[in-house]
Amino acid sequence: KASKVINSKKDLVKLERKLLIDKATKLLDKGVLIRDVLRTDIKGNLKVQKDVEIDINCIFEDNVSIGENTTIGHNCYLNRCKIGKNVHIKPNTIIFGATVGDNCIVGPYARIRPGTILKNHSNIGNFVEVKNSTIGNRTRVNHLSYIGDSILGNDINIGAGTITCNFDGKNKYQTIIESNSFIGSGTRLVAPVKIAKGSYIAAGSTVTKDTPGGGSLTIARS
């Protein structure tokens, strides 16, 4: 039947658009607040709980699930991910192959890459990229940072411009930041490295050795 309908690229685009509108309309009928069915592309299997809001120009591919009372801002791209309840995904955010816990805030302009787990009440802010990392409960990475191949504990504050240097040109290494630590702005953590529980890292430091923790202050500036 499709072969009789699709005789040109124009026909293909029309049919695809009809299918996308049908998918969005069905969710709208079930109580999902989709701001514009003409500007919502559900190209995979989207499972949505109650009281979810989806703004314009959002794309969903592969298997995506969204928990109740979650808001997806405009221009977001979600692929093969699980989003918890009471989550606020701010505009222009990309989430691919990741799990986002409950009560999280992500974005705007955040990129959450495969293998990432954001635990409950964590915050990932603007222009932050997270790859293959676990971000603990109530941990905040709010500005202009890269967190890759890392495990972050609970109640950590990551200052603006912090980078985990996980790749030496040949191999990738892990960074561990234990709970209740404070990482100052502009810090570079050269993996493999462990920031022990309760550590303070002064802004602008390049850390290449494990820290003692227990409220210690590390200053590593040339």
Secondary structure by P-SEA (a helix, b strand, c coil): ccccccccaaaaaaaaaaaaaaaaaaaaaaccccccccccccccbbbbccbbbbbcbbbbccbbbbcccbbbccbbbbcccccccccccccbbbbcccccccbbbbccbbbbcccbbbccbbbbcccbbbccbbbccccccccbbbbcccccccbbbbccccccccccccbbbbbbbccbbbbccbbbbccccccccbbbbcccccccccccccbbbbbbcc
